[in-house]
Amino acid sequence: MIPAQFDYVRPTTVEEAVQALRDGGDDAKLLAGGQSLLPVLRLRMADPSLIIDLGGIPELRGVREDGNEVVVGAMTSHHDVTRDDILRQHVALIQEATKTVADPQVRHRGTLGGALAHADPAGDLAAPALALEAKFVIAGENGTRTVAAADFFEDYFSTAIGEGELLTEIRFPKYTGWGARYEKFNRVAQAWSIVAVAATIKVDGGTISDARIGLTNMAGTPVRATAVESALVGQSATEDNVRKAAQAAAEGTSPTADADAGTDYREHLARVLTGRAVLAAAG
């Protein structure tokens, strides 16, 4: 099928994009990389009157340091995220997770901000952002506001981005020297994660001094495995200690059952993948 007719604008500044959103009203849609929106348009599951292409706004792209944070523009492509030296040094987990997204073609077109704003519970970037305690900068008519990752993901495909607003950047605290690993399980290559685990671990002298762990597709939004984090801190980074702590990975989750996996199987995967991710991140 082909999309229904719509008007198209390509603003060059965030202010112009916000104005276009206001003028377009409820029927306006933002186009980032288009990897989620374009298939929906082709199937006519969405029928917007206006498409606002964010690809012409240079300030929404790129990676930079800002004190103790690394700032990533919302329109930075997955491809650029996987190759950025600043992220490799300070926020390795988001880079590790992004390498697993789809295929090279999608990674060249898809964007970090677009994926996070789409908020698919099976998407691979929300759980790392939650584990890393990222902050989301959102622009609207009244200026900008910042939302913590814990408050950003509200429900299935639903975020704190309001009407007439757009995501402009994601700010990550620096995790310099921390190990990182993203473990995902799916039936076929390049498919959505049935379950995945994002882990970044700080090890001092063989002892785990801090841990951040996020779970993908274990609820309608990404989930922090806080029970595992608490169980790991202060423990030596041995396989027995990690496997024991990983048994708490499914606590506080609410996985669904579908054609890919039942609830019990997802809980089992969460425990197994958490053990693998933590061991790899701890070296």
C-alpha positions in Angstrom: 0.0 0.0 0.0 1.0 3.6 -0.2 0.4 6.3 2.4 -2.5 8.7 2.3 -1.8 12.3 1.3 -0.1 14.6 3.8 1.6 17.9 3.9 5.4 17.9 4.5 7.7 20.5 6.1 11.4 20.3 6.9 12.3 22.9 9.6 15.9 24.0 10.2 15.6 24.9 13.9 14.0 23.5 17.0 11.9 26.6 17.2 10.5 26.1 13.7 9.7 22.5 14.5 7.8 23.5 17.6 5.9 26.1 15.6 5.0 23.5 12.9 3.7 21.1 15.7 1.5 23.9 17.0 0.2 24.7 13.5 -0.3 21.1 12.6 -2.3 20.3 15.8 -3.2 16.7 16.7 -2.8 15.4 13.2 0.9 16.3 12.9 3.6 13.6 13.1 7.4 14.0 13.7 9.7 12.2 11.4 13.1 11.2 12.8 14.8 8.3 11.2 11.4 7.0 10.0 12.2 3.3 10.7 9.0 3.0 12.8 6.8 5.7 11.2 7.2 4.9 7.5 5.9 1.3 7.8 2.9 2.5 9.7 2.2 5.2 7.1 2.4 2.6 4.3 -0.1 0.4 6.0 -2.3 3.4 6.7 -2.3 2.6 10.4 -1.7 6.3 10.8 -3.1 9.1 8.7 -1.4 12.4 9.6 -2.2 15.6 7.8 1.3 16.9 8.3 4.8 15.3 8.5 7.5 17.3 10.2 10.9 16.1 9.1 13.5 16.7 11.8 16.4 15.8 9.5 17.1 19.4 8.6 18.0 20.6 12.2 21.8 20.4 12.7 21.6 21.1 16.4 19.8 17.8 17.0 22.8 15.8 15.8 26.1 14.9 17.4 27.8 13.8 20.7 29.6 16.2 23.1 30.8 16.3 26.7 29.3 18.7 29.2 31.1 18.4 32.5 30.2 15.1 34.1 27.7 14.3 31.3 27.7 13.1 27.7 25.1 14.8 25.6 23.7 13.0 22.5 21.5 14.8 20.1 18.1 13.1 19.5 18.7 12.9 15.7 22.1 11.2 16.1 21.9 8.0 14.0 22.5 4.6 15.5 25.5 4.2 13.1 27.1 7.3 14.6 26.4 6.2 18.2 28.2 2.9 17.6 31.3 4.7 16.3 31.6 7.6 18.7 34.8 7.8 20.8 33.3 9.8 23.6 30.5 7.3 24.1 33.0 4.4 23.9 35.0 6.0 26.7 32.3 7.2 29.0 28.9 5.5 28.2 29.9 2.2 26.7 26.6 0.5 27.5 24.5 2.6 25.1 27.0 1.8 22.4 27.0 -1.9 23.1 23.2 -2.0 22.9 23.0 0.1 19.7 25.2 -2.3 17.9 22.5 -5.0 18.3 19.7 -2.8 16.7 18.3 -4.3 13.5 20.8 -4.2 10.6 23.3 -1.8 9.1 20.7 -0.2 6.8 18.4 0.6 9.7 21.3 1.8 11.9 22.3 4.3 9.2 18.8 5.8 9.1 17.3 5.2 12.6 18.1 7.6 15.4 18.7 7.3 19.1 16.0 9.9 20.0 13.5 8.4 17.5 13.9 4.9 19.0 13.6 6.2 22.6 10.5 8.4 21.8 8.8 5.4 20.1 9.1 3.5 23.4 8.5 0.0 22.1 8.9 -2.3 25.2 10.9 -4.7 23.0 13.2 -2.0 21.7 16.8 -2.3 22.6 17.7 1.3 23.8 15.2 2.1 26.5 16.5 -0.3 29.1 20.1 0.9 28.7 18.9 4.5 29.0 17.0 3.6 32.2 20.0 1.7 33.7 22.3 4.6 32.9 19.9 7.0 34.6 19.8 9.2 31.5 17.9 12.5 31.3 15.7 13.6 28.4 15.5 17.2 27.3 12.2 18.0 25.8 11.3 21.3 23.9 8.0 22.9 23.5 6.2 26.3 23.3 7.2 27.1 26.9 10.9 26.3 26.5 12.7 23.2 27.5 12.3 20.8 30.4 14.3 17.8 31.6 12.8 14.4 32.5 14.6 11.6 34.3 14.6 8.2 32.5 12.6 6.7 35.4 9.8 9.2 34.6 10.1 9.3 30.8 8.7 5.8 29.9 5.1 5.8 31.0 3.5 2.8 29.2 3.5 0.9 26.0 4.6 3.3 23.3 4.0 6.2 25.6 6.4 8.7 27.1 6.5 12.0 28.9 6.7 13.9 25.6 3.5 16.0 25.5 1.4 17.5 22.8 3.4 20.0 20.8 6.8 18.8 22.2 9.8 17.0 20.8 12.8 15.3 22.3 16.0 17.3 21.6 18.8 15.5 23.4 19.6 12.7 25.8 22.1 13.4 28.7 24.0 10.5 30.2 26.1 10.6 33.3 29.7 9.5 32.7 30.5 5.8 33.6 34.2 6.0 32.7 36.0 2.8 33.5 32.8 0.7 33.9 32.4 -2.5 32.0 29.3 -2.9 29.8 27.3 -5.6 28.1 24.0 -6.0 26.4 22.6 -9.5 26.1 19.6 -10.2 24.0 17.6 -13.2 23.1 15.5 -13.5 19.9 14.4 -16.3 17.6 16.0 -15.0 14.5 18.7 -12.4 13.7 17.7 -8.7 13.6 14.3 -9.4 15.3 12.9 -7.6 18.3 14.2 -8.9 21.7 12.1 -11.5 23.4 14.1 -10.5 26.5 17.3 -8.5 26.8 19.5 -7.3 29.7 21.6 -4.1 29.8 24.4 -4.2 32.5 27.1 -1.8 33.3 29.4 -2.8 36.2 32.2 -1.1 38.2 34.8 -3.4 39.6 37.5 -2.3 42.0 40.1 -4.9 43.0 38.0 -7.8 42.0 35.0 -6.5 44.0 31.8 -5.1 42.4 31.5 -1.6 43.8 28.5 -0.5 41.8 26.0 -1.9 39.2 23.3 -0.7 36.9 21.0 -3.2 35.2 18.0 -2.7 32.9 15.6 -5.2 31.5 14.0 -5.1 28.0 10.6 -6.5 27.3 9.9 -7.6 30.9 7.0 -5.1 31.3 5.2 -2.4 29.3 8.2 -0.2 30.0 11.9 -0.9 30.7 12.6 -2.1 34.2 15.6 -1.7 36.6 16.7 -5.0 38.2 17.3 -3.2 41.5 17.3 -6.4 43.6 20.2 -7.8 41.5 22.1 -4.5 41.7 21.8 -4.5 45.5 22.9 -8.2 45.7 26.0 -7.6 43.6 27.4 -4.5 45.3 30.2 -5.5 47.7 30.5 -9.0 46.3 33.6 -10.4 44.5 33.0 -10.8 40.8 32.9 -14.5 40.7 30.6 -16.7 38.7 28.9 -18.1 41.7 28.2 -14.7 43.2 26.9 -13.3 40.0 24.6 -16.3 39.2 23.2 -16.2 42.7 22.4 -12.5 42.5 20.9 -12.9 39.0 18.2 -15.2 40.4 16.4 -12.0 41.6 16.3 -10.6 38.0 12.5 -11.2 37.5 11.5 -9.5 40.8 9.2 -6.6 40.2 8.6 -7.4 36.5 5.4 -8.1 34.7 6.2 -9.9 31.4 3.5 -10.7 28.9 2.8 -14.0 27.2 2.7 -14.1 23.4 3.6 -16.3 20.4 7.3 -16.0 21.2 7.4 -16.8 24.9 5.3 -17.4 28.0 5.6 -15.5 31.2 7.6 -18.2 33.0 10.0 -18.5 30.0 10.7 -14.7 30.0 11.4 -14.8 33.7 13.8 -17.6 33.1 15.5 -15.7 30.3 15.9 -12.6 32.5 17.8 -14.6 35.1 20.0 -16.4 32.6 20.8 -13.3 30.5 21.4 -11.2 33.6 24.0 -13.6 34.7 25.7 -13.5 31.3 25.6 -9.8 31.0 27.0 -9.1 34.5 29.8 -11.6 34.1 30.8 -10.1 30.7 30.6 -6.5 32.0 32.6 -7.4 35.1 35.3 -8.9 32.9 
